[in-house]
Amino acid sequence: MIPKEQTIHQNLLLRPAELTDETFLETVYAETRRGELVVLNWSREQENDFFKMQFRLQNQAYKMQFPDADYLVVELDKMPIGSLIVERAGEIRLVNIALLPEFRSRGIGAFLLKQLQTEAQAADKPLALRSCLETHKGFNRRSINRIIAI
């Protein structure tokens, strides 16, 4: 199991998300989706209002669909840089992973996926990835296959 509140790779830490993290988690959500709204020519305020609403709806849906999931904040050097949602009911399911743009392409997401793969193998459980990872989180099927060597 990926340890909660424990250093898992150098200065990388996962900890349970708290109510005080909501603004940060909204920011992570917005930054993973901001590029999709460029064509709408909205103001930054309009985009942020839209993202806040969408984040809340997504969060409610996840809590209904995955009530037993672990909702985690990814930290690097004690600074929050992303979020991870994992459900472990029957299988190990990566519900969502998101990193702020400046922390992408550094191997952090790949490391977290590898950790989940190791956990799944040790528990003799399948690792399930939500298909939305491909379209919104900077992953694609080729990179996912390469990372977890499917």
Secondary structure, 3 states (H helix, E strand, C coil): CCCCCEEEECCEEEEECCHHHHHHHHHHHHHHHHHHHHHHCCCHHHHHHHHHHHHHHHHHHHHHHCCCCEEEEEEECCEEEEEEEEECCCCEEEEEEEECHHHCCCCHHHHHHHHHHHHHHHHCCCEEECCHHHHHCCCCHHHHHHHHCC
